[in-house]
């Protein structure tokens, strides 16, 4: 096993000096009141730069434009998702997040197992259960006149959806979210490793129970799934359980936090969407563009030149999706939310590795907006309070006090 998060030299001699960006990425994105505006300062740099502290203080390439990020997503022959220093290193087990850390052609075999459960038609069957969860959570604070949106809604809502999908007990939500937060954001690598192993331990016993007695169609599909005319092995199944855990508990919670903060500051848009619920699908697309929350990663597979920049095998590549989706060369007035624009965003990735759960995520967002606008009028941030947020691999709100009426 290689050492977890083995660190390359800060500035390899092959990196042109004019491309060296000598800043701590996470500190940089936390400067100011809006991390999306803060990170946009990277548009002043070259389209491809070398960050000396790009990811948990590890060095690597940072892509800063829509076109280069899209190109890297599609070019899996040079930019591999099967990169070292990830879950396998933390666990000491040969596990890849399945299928997002597996490149074609194998990727397609695994993807075929999950796809039937996340098509638009399949997602429609989740509509009422998702809406029921949303209404149950709203009911807890509806008559109070205020709520702290992150803890009281944004965290439990997509988490309950995921836990119900995976037939896991809601009573363990706090434990799951604690592990998730440590895995995604803890600065100490040993804390991240401990969280990864705790998650693994729980998922292992859950998967084994499902192998003995599958409790829903999705779980039955995974534990009986076949690739290349053979059953998936233990590690392949564990990788699939792990990716659903990671994907199900963080991205949607982060995105709906930014959406609700935006609506709380935009009474005109609130009222327009209340009066015209048919506009919700296009509003969700624009919110996804403006509030893309994920920084994804790749590893360079071989020495080659990309966009005129010499890259070496093993280099880490950081791809902030929010930089693609707020690129001023692509979107006029990119920091403005305009639900009448038709963005070609890549909030959920593009090419082979686009997010398998994209339809479910968008449906969750639409239902949240719809139910909140039905339940409350004049939603706004509580006077005298300030929202708080974090950056890192996912941008998300930690504190959003709302009032209404």
PyMOL commands that set and color helices and strands:
alter all, ss='L'
color gray80, all
select helices_A, chain A and resi 17-19+25-29+35-44+66-74+87-91+106-115+120-124+127-139+149-165+170-185+189-212+217-223+234-249+251-265+267-275+277-290+321-325+351-353+358-375
alter helices_A, ss='H'
color red, helices_A
select strands_A, chain A and resi 20-24+48-55+58-63+79-80+146-148+226-227+230-231+295-300+304-306+309-311+316-320+380-381+388-390+396-399+401-403
alter strands_A, ss='S'
color yellow, strands_A
deselect
rebuild
show_as cartoon
